[in-house]
Amino acid sequence: MQGGVIIMIITIVFLSVGGWYALEAWKVKHGYPTLDENGNPVLPHDSGKMLELKQENDALRDQLEKVYDRIETLERIVTDKPSRLAEEIDKLAALPPRPNTPEPDLQASVDKEKK
């Protein structure tokens, strides 16, 4: 009976340590930070990939923020009163053209479409 208990305890300890080791190896392989002996996070050695992913993540966040701004503008256009929208369009039409931007030749584009 005593031998079975000792083997069971050794098996539990072995599985616990082995499971912890396998989890840490998986974290390193997939780029998750691990903890040092003081409990501080340590990034994997391949920090170049982590830096690349962080930059891509920042770029995607900026792009998503722009999309949210556009959606907000579209929601405002849809929910605003038609008279206010017409006023804003008239104000924009009254503005002078931006410098260094050629006037579009609408007739030329219509002629191209007919061909």
C-alpha positions as CSV (number, residue, x, y, z in Angstrom):
1,M,0.0,0.0,0.0
2,Q,2.8,2.4,0.9
3,G,4.6,1.8,-2.5
4,G,1.4,2.7,-4.4
5,V,1.0,6.0,-2.6
6,I,4.6,6.9,-3.2
7,I,4.4,6.1,-6.9
8,M,1.1,8.2,-7.1
9,I,2.8,11.2,-5.5
10,I,5.8,10.9,-7.8
11,T,3.5,10.7,-10.8
12,I,1.5,13.7,-9.7
13,V,4.7,15.8,-9.2
14,F,6.1,14.6,-12.5
15,L,2.9,15.5,-14.4
16,S,2.7,18.9,-12.7
17,V,6.3,19.8,-13.5
18,G,6.0,18.4,-17.0
19,G,2.7,20.3,-17.7
20,W,4.2,23.5,-16.5
21,Y,7.3,23.0,-18.7
22,A,5.1,22.2,-21.7
23,L,3.0,25.3,-21.1
24,E,6.1,27.6,-20.9
25,A,7.5,26.0,-24.0
26,W,4.2,26.7,-25.8
27,K,4.2,30.3,-24.6
28,V,7.7,30.9,-26.0
29,K,6.9,29.2,-29.3
30,H,3.8,31.4,-29.9
31,G,5.3,34.6,-28.6
32,Y,3.6,35.0,-25.3
33,P,5.7,36.5,-22.5
34,T,6.9,34.2,-19.7
35,L,7.7,35.1,-16.1
36,D,11.2,35.3,-14.6
37,E,12.0,34.2,-11.0
38,N,10.7,37.5,-9.6
39,G,7.4,37.2,-11.5
40,N,8.2,39.9,-14.0
41,P,7.2,39.3,-17.7
42,V,10.0,38.5,-20.1
43,L,9.5,38.7,-23.8
44,P,10.7,35.9,-26.0
45,H,14.1,36.2,-27.8
46,D,12.4,36.9,-31.1
47,S,11.4,40.4,-30.2
48,G,11.8,41.5,-33.8
49,K,8.7,39.7,-34.7
50,M,6.9,41.1,-31.6
51,L,8.0,44.6,-32.7
52,E,6.7,44.0,-36.2
53,L,3.4,42.8,-34.9
54,K,3.1,45.8,-32.5
55,Q,3.7,48.2,-35.4
56,E,1.1,46.4,-37.5
57,N,-1.4,46.4,-34.6
58,D,-0.8,50.2,-34.2
59,A,-1.4,50.8,-37.9
60,L,-4.6,48.7,-37.8
61,R,-5.8,50.7,-34.8
62,D,-5.2,54.0,-36.6
63,Q,-7.1,52.6,-39.7
64,L,-10.0,51.5,-37.5
65,E,-10.2,54.9,-35.9
66,K,-10.5,56.5,-39.3
67,V,-13.3,54.0,-40.2
68,Y,-15.1,54.9,-37.0
69,D,-14.9,58.6,-37.9
70,R,-16.3,57.9,-41.4
71,I,-19.1,55.8,-39.9
72,E,-19.9,58.6,-37.5
73,T,-20.1,61.1,-40.4
74,L,-22.3,58.8,-42.4
75,E,-24.6,58.4,-39.4
76,R,-24.8,62.1,-38.9
77,I,-25.6,62.6,-42.6
78,V,-28.4,60.0,-42.5
79,T,-29.9,61.2,-39.3
80,D,-29.6,65.0,-39.9
81,K,-32.4,67.1,-41.3
82,P,-32.4,67.3,-45.1
83,S,-32.4,71.1,-45.0
84,R,-29.2,71.1,-42.9
85,L,-27.5,68.7,-45.3
86,A,-28.5,70.9,-48.2
87,E,-27.0,74.0,-46.5
88,E,-23.7,72.2,-45.9
89,I,-23.5,71.1,-49.5
90,D,-24.2,74.6,-50.7
91,K,-21.5,75.9,-48.4
92,L,-19.0,73.4,-49.8
93,A,-20.0,74.3,-53.3
94,A,-19.4,78.0,-52.6
95,L,-15.8,77.3,-51.5
96,P,-13.0,78.1,-53.9
97,P,-11.2,75.1,-55.4
98,R,-8.1,73.9,-53.5
99,P,-4.8,75.1,-54.9
100,N,-2.7,72.6,-57.0
101,T,-5.8,70.6,-57.9
102,P,-6.9,70.7,-61.5
103,E,-10.6,71.3,-62.2
104,P,-12.2,68.1,-63.4
105,D,-13.2,68.1,-67.0
106,L,-16.6,66.6,-66.8
107,Q,-17.4,66.8,-70.5
108,A,-14.2,64.9,-71.3
109,S,-15.1,62.1,-68.9
110,V,-18.7,61.9,-70.4
111,D,-17.2,61.7,-73.9
112,K,-14.9,58.9,-72.7
113,E,-17.8,57.0,-71.4
114,K,-19.7,57.3,-74.7
115,K,-16.8,55.7,-76.6
